Each structure stands twice: as structure tokens, then as C-alpha cells.
């Protein structure tokens, strides 16, 4: 994929702004199916009725991996840890910062934050240990 490819980011800037303020939001349909990024139709039940909700203050890492060789888009960030964390109604994926990868484990409690990519300087969603 070249640098000229456009990536959909509807709602991403709003999510970053809310995360910077300590209140990241997700959307949920009327049947409590939760999503990030926002959707127009719930793939689980077909609902089109959504509301924004505040993400729980902390989540728990369910799995993680350490990347030593990355695509050019993240080469300056290596090595970095990417984790999936369960925040109750939904799971999120983000880089983990503020902890040595060897000290990280499944079950580590994390919060959502925003930092910058070392490679591009662009904002990225991250997890920080609580």
C-alpha cells in the first residue's frame, strides 16, 4: 500500500480529542452491541439507532505482541508492543507505552491515552499501565 492511499477516519479525530480529555467514547446500538469506530448499521442486529457512551476508565490486556520489524509507517517506533484490552462492552487494540515489554503480562490493567508516533509524529491511541 502506497503513501497516497486514503484511510477512512470518520470519528477518529473526535475519539482522539475525547481520549486526550480522559473520556474516550464508543458507540453502542440499542441492543448494547459496542463499536469503535462508529458504524451506520450494527453488524450483529441490523440496528441503526446508536448512542455515544464513555469508555470505562480501565481495561485489562487479553493478549499482546512485541514488534521488532515494522512496516515503514512504524519503523521508527520499533520495538513496540501492541495489545488487545477488554474494556467491558468492547475490546480495543493499541500500542502499549510506559512499561517494559518484559514486564507486561495478560491481565495488566491499562487506560486509554494519546501519544505520537515516533516515525510520523501523528497522534496514535495508546494504552498506559494504570
Secondary structure, DSSP 8 states (H G I E B T S, - for coil): --TT-----TTHHHHHHHHHTT--EEEEETT--EESS--SS-TTT----EEEEE--S-EEEEEEEEESS--GGGGGG-SEEEEEEE-SS-EEEEEEESS-GGG--TT-EEEEEEEE-TTT--EEEEEEE-
